[in-house]
Amino acid sequence: MRNFILLGCLLSVCCLYAQFGKNCELRQWKINVVNPGLEYEMGIGVNQTLNIRAAWQLALDPALAEPYDNLEFFPAVTLQTRFYHNFNQRFRNRRQTYGNSANYIAPTVAALSPDARVVNGELVDGVHGYGGLVYGLQRSYNSGLSFSVDAGAAYYVGPFNGGIYPVVNLSIGWIVSEKRWCVGK
């Protein structure tokens, strides 16, 4: 829990020094169909956004003896501060940057709330979560279709022995509402 508070404070400090810029969308709402839910992304800096997702997320269960053997859907809230590093390169190559179409590095935290379940003869109940770092890409098209995928590693905590496990997030859906900023230069 202390690690989540520390990570939250660090993300808050980053946001305090950020300012709106030319490259990121000001804000956009997306509907995710792969992990059913809603996603909100808002620009907080020149190449930085805050992404919040509430969805039924496919995830591994670190309470199991073999967490990689069983993936399940859990209700989850995920928070990422994305730093897009190749907007200028995409603009120079005349590639689209609409909908924050670029590659990013993001610290990520998530809280997952599975139902009570029996694992190895013991009752496991309660919220678990993770905090880590991911690298990803996002592409959005004029039709509103949006695709993003990121992968990395995170430290999982909860009613079990914590550990470092992989994180992979996939989002395919539609942008349903947007507020454009001056995209590109």
Secondary structure as a PSIPRED ss2 file (coil, helix, strand):
# PSIPRED VFORMAT (PSIPRED V4.0)

   1 M C   1.000  0.000  0.000
   2 R H   0.000  1.000  0.000
   3 N H   0.000  1.000  0.000
   4 F H   0.000  1.000  0.000
   5 I H   0.000  1.000  0.000
   6 L H   0.000  1.000  0.000
   7 L H   0.000  1.000  0.000
   8 G H   0.000  1.000  0.000
   9 C H   0.000  1.000  0.000
  10 L H   0.000  1.000  0.000
  11 L H   0.000  1.000  0.000
  12 S H   0.000  1.000  0.000
  13 V H   0.000  1.000  0.000
  14 C H   0.000  1.000  0.000
  15 C H   0.000  1.000  0.000
  16 L H   0.000  1.000  0.000
  17 Y C   1.000  0.000  0.000
  18 A C   1.000  0.000  0.000
  19 Q C   1.000  0.000  0.000
  20 F C   1.000  0.000  0.000
  21 G C   1.000  0.000  0.000
  22 K C   1.000  0.000  0.000
  23 N C   1.000  0.000  0.000
  24 C C   1.000  0.000  0.000
  25 E C   1.000  0.000  0.000
  26 L C   1.000  0.000  0.000
  27 R E   0.000  0.000  1.000
  28 Q E   0.000  0.000  1.000
  29 W E   0.000  0.000  1.000
  30 K E   0.000  0.000  1.000
  31 I E   0.000  0.000  1.000
  32 N E   0.000  0.000  1.000
  33 V C   1.000  0.000  0.000
  34 V C   1.000  0.000  0.000
  35 N C   1.000  0.000  0.000
  36 P C   1.000  0.000  0.000
  37 G E   0.000  0.000  1.000
  38 L E   0.000  0.000  1.000
  39 E E   0.000  0.000  1.000
  40 Y E   0.000  0.000  1.000
  41 E E   0.000  0.000  1.000
  42 M E   0.000  0.000  1.000
  43 G E   0.000  0.000  1.000
  44 I C   1.000  0.000  0.000
  45 G C   1.000  0.000  0.000
  46 V C   1.000  0.000  0.000
  47 N C   1.000  0.000  0.000
  48 Q E   0.000  0.000  1.000
  49 T E   0.000  0.000  1.000
  50 L E   0.000  0.000  1.000
  51 N E   0.000  0.000  1.000
  52 I E   0.000  0.000  1.000
  53 R E   0.000  0.000  1.000
  54 A E   0.000  0.000  1.000
  55 A E   0.000  0.000  1.000
  56 W E   0.000  0.000  1.000
  57 Q E   0.000  0.000  1.000
  58 L E   0.000  0.000  1.000
  59 A E   0.000  0.000  1.000
  60 L E   0.000  0.000  1.000
  61 D C   1.000  0.000  0.000
  62 P C   1.000  0.000  0.000
  63 A C   1.000  0.000  0.000
  64 L C   1.000  0.000  0.000
  65 A C   1.000  0.000  0.000
  66 E C   1.000  0.000  0.000
  67 P H   0.000  1.000  0.000
  68 Y H   0.000  1.000  0.000
  69 D H   0.000  1.000  0.000
  70 N C   1.000  0.000  0.000
  71 L E   0.000  0.000  1.000
  72 E E   0.000  0.000  1.000
  73 F E   0.000  0.000  1.000
  74 F E   0.000  0.000  1.000
  75 P E   0.000  0.000  1.000
  76 A E   0.000  0.000  1.000
  77 V E   0.000  0.000  1.000
  78 T E   0.000  0.000  1.000
  79 L E   0.000  0.000  1.000
  80 Q E   0.000  0.000  1.000
  81 T E   0.000  0.000  1.000
  82 R E   0.000  0.000  1.000
  83 F E   0.000  0.000  1.000
  84 Y E   0.000  0.000  1.000
  85 H C   1.000  0.000  0.000
  86 N C   1.000  0.000  0.000
  87 F H   0.000  1.000  0.000
  88 N H   0.000  1.000  0.000
  89 Q H   0.000  1.000  0.000
  90 R H   0.000  1.000  0.000
  91 F H   0.000  1.000  0.000
  92 R H   0.000  1.000  0.000
  93 N C   1.000  0.000  0.000
  94 R C   1.000  0.000  0.000
  95 R C   1.000  0.000  0.000
  96 Q C   1.000  0.000  0.000
  97 T C   1.000  0.000  0.000
  98 Y C   1.000  0.000  0.000
  99 G C   1.000  0.000  0.000
 100 N C   1.000  0.000  0.000
 101 S C   1.000  0.000  0.000
 102 A E   0.000  0.000  1.000
 103 N E   0.000  0.000  1.000
 104 Y E   0.000  0.000  1.000
 105 I E   0.000  0.000  1.000
 106 A E   0.000  0.000  1.000
 107 P E   0.000  0.000  1.000
 108 T E   0.000  0.000  1.000
 109 V E   0.000  0.000  1.000
 110 A E   0.000  0.000  1.000
 111 A E   0.000  0.000  1.000
 112 L E   0.000  0.000  1.000
 113 S C   1.000  0.000  0.000
 114 P C   1.000  0.000  0.000
 115 D C   1.000  0.000  0.000
 116 A C   1.000  0.000  0.000
 117 R E   0.000  0.000  1.000
 118 V E   0.000  0.000  1.000
 119 V E   0.000  0.000  1.000
 120 N C   1.000  0.000  0.000
 121 G C   1.000  0.000  0.000
 122 E E   0.000  0.000  1.000
 123 L E   0.000  0.000  1.000
 124 V E   0.000  0.000  1.000
 125 D C   1.000  0.000  0.000
 126 G C   1.000  0.000  0.000
 127 V C   1.000  0.000  0.000
 128 H E   0.000  0.000  1.000
 129 G E   0.000  0.000  1.000
 130 Y E   0.000  0.000  1.000
 131 G E   0.000  0.000  1.000
 132 G E   0.000  0.000  1.000
 133 L E   0.000  0.000  1.000
 134 V E   0.000  0.000  1.000
 135 Y E   0.000  0.000  1.000
 136 G E   0.000  0.000  1.000
 137 L E   0.000  0.000  1.000
 138 Q E   0.000  0.000  1.000
 139 R E   0.000  0.000  1.000
 140 S E   0.000  0.000  1.000
 141 Y C   1.000  0.000  0.000
 142 N C   1.000  0.000  0.000
 143 S C   1.000  0.000  0.000
 144 G C   1.000  0.000  0.000
 145 L E   0.000  0.000  1.000
 146 S E   0.000  0.000  1.000
 147 F E   0.000  0.000  1.000
 148 S E   0.000  0.000  1.000
 149 V E   0.000  0.000  1.000
 150 D E   0.000  0.000  1.000
 151 A E   0.000  0.000  1.000
 152 G E   0.000  0.000  1.000
 153 A E   0.000  0.000  1.000
 154 A E   0.000  0.000  1.000
 155 Y E   0.000  0.000  1.000
 156 Y E   0.000  0.000  1.000
 157 V E   0.000  0.000  1.000
 158 G C   1.000  0.000  0.000
 159 P C   1.000  0.000  0.000
 160 F C   1.000  0.000  0.000
 161 N C   1.000  0.000  0.000
 162 G C   1.000  0.000  0.000
 163 G E   0.000  0.000  1.000
 164 I E   0.000  0.000  1.000
 165 Y E   0.000  0.000  1.000
 166 P E   0.000  0.000  1.000
 167 V E   0.000  0.000  1.000
 168 V E   0.000  0.000  1.000
 169 N E   0.000  0.000  1.000
 170 L E   0.000  0.000  1.000
 171 S E   0.000  0.000  1.000
 172 I E   0.000  0.000  1.000
 173 G E   0.000  0.000  1.000
 174 W E   0.000  0.000  1.000
 175 I E   0.000  0.000  1.000
 176 V E   0.000  0.000  1.000
 177 S E   0.000  0.000  1.000
 178 E E   0.000  0.000  1.000
 179 K E   0.000  0.000  1.000
 180 R C   1.000  0.000  0.000
 181 W C   1.000  0.000  0.000
 182 C C   1.000  0.000  0.000
 183 V C   1.000  0.000  0.000
 184 G C   1.000  0.000  0.000
 185 K C   1.000  0.000  0.000
